[in-house]
Amino acid sequence: MELPREGIPVDEVFAEIRRRKSEDADWRGGRTFSLIYPAGAEVDAVLKAANDLYLFENALNPLRFPSLRTMERDVVGMTGALLNAPDGFGGCLTSGGTESIGLAVKTARERARKERGVSDPVLLAPRSAHPAFAKAAHYFGLEHVQIPLGADFRADVEAAERLIDERTALVVGSAPNYPHGVVDPIPELAALASERGIAFHVDSCLGGFMLPFWERLGEPVPPFDFRVPGISTLSADVHKYGYCTKGASVLLHADRDSLQANQAFLYSDWPGGIYGSMAMAGARPAAPIAAAWAVMRSLGESGYVALAGRARDATRRLQEGIAGIPPLRVLAEPVMSVFSFRSEDPDVDVMAVGDGMDDRGWHLDRQGEPDALHMMISPEHDAIVDDFLADLRDAVKTRGPARGVEARYS
Ligand SMILES: Cc1ncc(COP(=O)(O)O)c(C=O)c1O
């Protein structure tokens, strides 16, 4: 496509956008289980209003738009309090989990170099850790070493102990991980790292805005936040179970000085004046900051607990329903609303079942080790449980051969 010589009438432009969009997944109908975390019309209205109010501003210069500076500080403050960050903690808002994780890895690399003289650093992360860690290792020049998983799909602490050495710059645990929805042994991993002066990161991108409310619902939640000693940094994504529109994750540092010394970037050696930034981006959209602030303030703790309750009930009904469709079986013991299920019968290919669900308009991410279909449940999924299970039953019965790898992207 080339830039049109003359502008096209706006209604024609939007007719074309709408035509293209009609081919996208129907997430509003609860037919997707990743990428978007639908929480209902009231939350949507808050997000739209906040986005609209800050569509044009730029969060690069906090002096020009002080409202953005104070809202970012508030979002970090509220998230730190929620996750029991210690006195003296610091943090910033980033564009998403991948950026938060990248900055945590970069910070740990700097610390290891300054404090322990590590020149060829290693990132030690469970095999189930999000690819953002492999990406960060690639970007920032660390060797990426994987901790194998135990039979319960959690990081194997004894294996981690064997792998940790003087080159280790960062140890990672997920709370929970994406593939299986289980929480790694955070206290044991944090102790392994901190006893050796090594940084430890909790990837709570998925759980940061769900596990605290799960706990308030009276559900068992393994230790994962700053109440565990030895955590250096923690990522929690407002644009996942915080229900914000995309572009908002919080990276928390137990020690504000480390954030300043190892993450912040300040530069003045050019004619354009002082340039400073906390995260990767230069110019930054303002809307995610306002949307994160607005959704957190308007929901409050009671709003989040109510939404967590809906997601929990839908999760339970789905998991019980899946258990009633042999040979399907939920993998491991997922802690919250993220889980996957496999087939226990080699003659029933779960990938073929996934294809059958695609044909019925449901979009489930595929994964391996073992082959399984993945689900992340949001509050609005409470409306689709019965239809989903009826189609799943049918898809198991009438499945053909698996079509192949096209849909394996997650
Ligand atoms: C556990 C976990 N960590 C990190 C990320 C990366 O987050 P983002 O996609 O916002 O970069 C994800 C994304 O799904 C995730 O599930």
The ligand as a Gaussian input file, in Angstrom:
#p B3LYP/6-31G(d) Opt

LIG

0 1
 C        3.992000     -14.901000      33.154000
 C        4.170000     -13.842000      32.117000
 N        5.229000     -12.995000      32.184000
 C        5.447000     -12.038000      31.279000
 C        4.590000     -11.852000      30.224000
 C        4.902000     -10.795000      29.184000
 O        3.976000      -9.757000      29.262000
 P        3.705000      -8.764000      28.017000
 O        3.027000      -9.606000      26.973000
 O        2.833000      -7.717000      28.626000
 O        4.990000      -8.221000      27.541000
 C        3.472000     -12.695000      30.100000
 C        2.541000     -12.553000      28.987000
 O        1.575000     -13.275000      28.847000
 C        3.256000     -13.710000      31.058000
 O        2.215000     -14.562000      30.975000

